[in-house]
């Protein structure tokens, strides 16, 4: 029995990719983070706890696409009071705009390493082009799932006023760094 199990693992781990592989975002290991300067006093951070989506990745041709949906109500700053303020009409207006999305059909590789993803970020029905710099990218067979998985970390900078979330600029910085930690499991 152990030999059959080991053979299955080795076979799955050594399979070559043919065409685009489809992955589903692992919601337990995917977070969208943000940081900004608060009244010139400190760098503050928060995150969105609920992210979903899918990724197609063709490593042979160095191409791919992704769709990520972020639940705006899942904003988490560590303060229930501040979370309510950010969910309100003054900021994200989650009743009217429940989702933030990022969609891309352009992945840029340096040999086998994903280095950038260009796409459209939509917040409050405002869509703008952004480039996410990838700081870490890795794919491998995961014994936990008995499937291949990929993970990446990346970041980009935006002006929140470009998306209709600019209240208190310039006292609270307009520039926000968005960081992403994404893991996805092959279908």
C-alpha positions, -999 to +999 in steps of 0.1 A: +000+000+000+028+024+009+045+018-025+013+026-044+008+058-024+044+068-030+041+061-067+010+082-069+028+111-052+058+109-074+037+105-106+016+136-097+047+157-088+065+149-120+037+154-145+045+181-170+020+208-176+003+208-210-016+239-218-032+261-192-038+246-158-069+259-139-066+268-102-091+278-076-081+304-051-077+289-016-098+313+005-081+302+038-046+313+025-054+344+004-056+379+017-056+414+002-038+439+025-034+476+024-013+502+042-014+540+044+000+569+064-024+580+091-024+617+098+014+617+093+018+598+126+022+562+116+019+536+089-014+517+094-024+483+079-055+464+073-068+436+051-098+420+034-104+386+049-126+371+022-111+366-013-121+342-040-113+336-076-096+315-103-063+314-121-053+299-154-016+293-158+003+280-188+039+276-177+050+263-211+039+294-229+044+318-200+009+331-201-021+332-178-051+350-165-067+356-132-099+368-116-100+378-080-131+390-061-127+407-028-156+410-003-155+447+007-175+439+039-146+416+050-124+447+057-104+441+089-084+468+106-084+453+140-110+479+152-147+472+149-154+510+150-130+517+122-143+488+102-178+502+103-165+536+092-147+521+062-178+501+052-200+532+053-210+555+024-180+578+032-156+551+021-163+517+005-201+520+006-204+482+008-242+482+005-239+496-030-205+482-039-201+448-022-171+436-043-137+448-053-122+430-082-089+424-100-088+409-135-058+402-156-050+385-189-013+396-189+013+378-168+049+387-173+076+361-168+114+362-165+122+326-175+100+305-152+095+332-126+063+353-127+075+389-121+044+411-129+007+409-134-010+437-153-048+441-150-079+460-141-086+469-105-122+479-098-133+497-066-168+513-064-174+507-101-142+527-110-118+506-131-081+515-136-051+497-149-026+486-123+007+466-124+013+442-095+050+435-089+054+398-079+079+394-050+075+356-046+061+329-069+062+292-064+042+261-077+046+226-065+028+194-056+011+197-022+009+166-001-019+182+019-042+184-011-027+156-032-027+183-060-005+209-074-007+244-059+007+278-067+013+308-044+024+343-050+029+376-031+028+409-048+021+446-044+012+478-062+005+514-052-027+533-060-043+567-052-075+560-032-090+592-045-089+577-080-115+552-068-138+575-049-124+566-015-104+598-009-120+612+022-095+631+045-069+635+018-042+649+024-044+643+061-046+606+056-024+597+027-039+594-008-013+568-018-021+533-006+001+502-010-019+471-018-003+438-011-016+404-020-009+369-007-025+343-030-025+306-029-045+285-054-051+248-058-052+230-092-087+218-102 
